Amino acid sequence: MNLPRNTTSTKARAVPMPSNTVLAPLYANANLLDAFAIDLPVGASDDLEVLARIALERQAWWIRALLRVRDVAMTTVGVASSRAVGLAGAARGPVIGFLPLLSKSATEVILGADDRHLDFRVTIQLRADPAHGRELLAGTVVHCHNRLGRIYLATIAPFHRVIMRANLERAVREMRT
């Protein structure tokens, strides 16, 4: 993409969950709520779907390896693999990464899937921040359905946070090269 460098940070940071998302009603009783934002380089796309694809479709090798381990472990207990989630989603419409695109507006892209153990939603937003300029935000809301969901979430939550930050940071590095 070869965008001009600016003085923005290349580190993703934890931010409050956005209040201006269609996911806000899901915040009550959520088992996981987190959001991360990163400064975008000057000249980065304004197209949220393009930004979501850059952030979520070309993941680092170690993230793909962790996802394979997750898939092998979870399919043994009847939870859909990421490939199965993506194929089922693609049969109904667009998919970003392996997550079905549930809705898209001028200000927000919503991705997510429901399974027997939990429901998972991601909001991707492009927003202006007085302190940081334009930034890309990725927020997650998870509702567990049962004990399996709570055990799964407790196991993957630390990895999830590292992965979300890493995806945002890699995306910005890619936009700058």
C-alpha positions in Angstrom: 0.0 0.0 0.0 3.0 2.4 0.5 1.3 5.0 2.6 3.2 8.0 4.0 4.4 7.6 7.5 3.1 9.8 10.2 3.8 10.2 13.9 1.0 7.9 15.0 1.7 4.9 17.3 2.0 1.4 15.8 0.9 -0.2 19.0 -2.7 -1.2 19.6 -4.1 -0.1 23.0 -7.0 -1.2 25.1 -9.9 1.2 24.9 -13.4 1.3 26.4 -16.1 -0.6 24.4 -17.7 1.9 22.1 -21.2 3.2 23.0 -22.1 3.9 19.4 -22.3 0.2 18.3 -25.3 -1.9 17.4 -23.7 -4.4 19.9 -24.2 -2.1 22.9 -27.4 -3.9 24.0 -25.3 -7.1 24.2 -23.0 -5.7 26.8 -25.3 -6.6 29.7 -24.2 -9.9 31.2 -21.4 -10.5 28.6 -18.7 -12.9 29.6 -16.1 -11.0 27.6 -16.0 -7.4 26.5 -12.9 -5.9 25.1 -11.8 -3.3 22.6 -8.5 -2.3 21.1 -7.7 0.6 18.8 -4.7 1.6 16.7 -3.8 4.8 14.9 -4.1 4.5 11.2 -1.5 5.9 8.8 -2.3 9.0 6.7 -3.9 7.8 3.5 -5.3 4.6 4.9 -8.6 3.4 3.4 -11.9 4.7 4.7 -13.7 1.5 3.6 -14.4 -0.5 6.8 -14.7 -3.8 5.0 -11.3 -3.3 3.4 -9.8 -2.4 6.8 -11.5 -5.4 8.5 -10.1 -7.7 5.8 -6.6 -6.3 6.2 -6.8 -6.8 10.0 -8.4 -10.3 10.0 -7.6 -12.2 6.8 -3.8 -12.3 6.7 -2.9 -13.4 10.2 0.6 -14.2 11.4 1.7 -17.9 11.2 1.6 -18.3 15.0 -2.1 -17.1 15.1 -2.9 -19.6 12.4 -1.1 -22.3 14.3 -3.1 -21.5 17.5 -6.3 -21.6 15.6 -5.5 -25.0 14.2 -4.8 -26.2 17.8 -8.1 -24.7 18.9 -10.0 -26.4 16.0 -8.5 -29.8 16.8 -9.3 -29.6 20.5 -12.8 -28.1 20.1 -14.1 -30.4 17.4 -13.5 -33.3 19.8 -16.3 -31.8 22.0 -18.6 -30.9 19.1 -17.7 -27.3 18.6 -17.5 -26.1 15.0 -14.0 -25.6 13.6 -13.1 -22.1 12.2 -13.2 -23.6 8.7 -16.8 -25.0 9.3 -17.9 -21.6 10.7 -16.5 -19.9 7.6 -18.0 -22.3 5.1 -21.4 -22.1 6.8 -21.2 -18.3 6.8 -20.1 -18.2 3.2 -23.2 -20.2 2.2 -25.3 -17.2 3.6 -23.1 -14.3 2.5 -19.8 -12.5 2.8 -17.2 -13.8 5.3 -14.1 -11.9 6.6 -11.4 -14.2 7.8 -13.7 -17.1 8.9 -16.3 -14.9 10.5 -19.6 -14.2 8.8 -20.3 -10.6 8.0 -23.5 -9.9 9.9 -24.0 -6.3 9.1 -22.3 -3.3 7.6 -23.0 0.4 7.8 -21.1 3.5 7.0 -19.6 3.5 10.6 -19.4 -0.2 11.6 -18.9 -3.7 10.4 -20.3 -6.5 12.6 -18.9 -10.0 12.3 -19.8 -13.1 14.4 -21.0 -16.5 14.9 -23.1 -18.5 17.3 -22.2 -22.0 18.5 -23.5 -24.4 21.1 -20.9 -23.1 23.7 -21.0 -19.3 23.0 -22.0 -16.4 20.8 -19.2 -14.2 19.5 -19.5 -10.8 18.0 -16.9 -8.3 16.7 -17.4 -4.7 15.8 -14.9 -3.0 13.5 -15.1 0.8 13.5 -13.1 3.7 12.0 -13.2 6.7 14.2 -11.6 10.0 14.7 -9.9 10.6 18.0 -8.7 14.0 19.0 -5.6 12.5 20.7 -4.8 9.9 18.0 -6.3 11.1 14.7 -8.0 8.3 12.7 -8.0 5.0 14.4 -9.3 1.5 13.8 -11.2 -0.1 16.6 -11.9 -3.8 17.1 -14.3 -4.7 19.9 -15.5 -8.1 21.0 -18.6 -9.3 22.9 -19.0 -12.9 24.0 -21.9 -14.6 25.7 -21.3 -18.1 27.0 -24.2 -20.6 27.0 -22.8 -23.3 29.3 -19.9 -24.6 31.3 -18.0 -25.6 28.1 -18.3 -22.0 26.9 -17.0 -20.6 30.2 -14.1 -23.0 30.3 -13.3 -22.3 26.7 -13.4 -18.6 27.2 -11.2 -18.7 30.3 -8.7 -20.7 28.3 -8.6 -18.5 25.2 -9.2 -15.0 26.6 -5.5 -14.2 27.2 -4.7 -15.4 23.6 -7.6 -13.5 22.2 -6.4 -10.2 23.6 -2.9 -10.8 22.2 -4.2 -11.9 18.9 -6.5 -8.9 18.5 -3.7 -6.5 19.2 -1.3 -8.4 16.9 -3.8 -8.3 14.1 -4.3 -4.6 14.4 -0.6 -3.9 14.6 0.2 -6.2 11.6 -2.5 -4.5 9.6 -1.0 -1.0 10.2 2.5 -2.2 9.4 1.1 -3.7 6.1 -0.6 -0.4 5.3 2.7 1.4 5.7 4.9 -0.8 3.5 
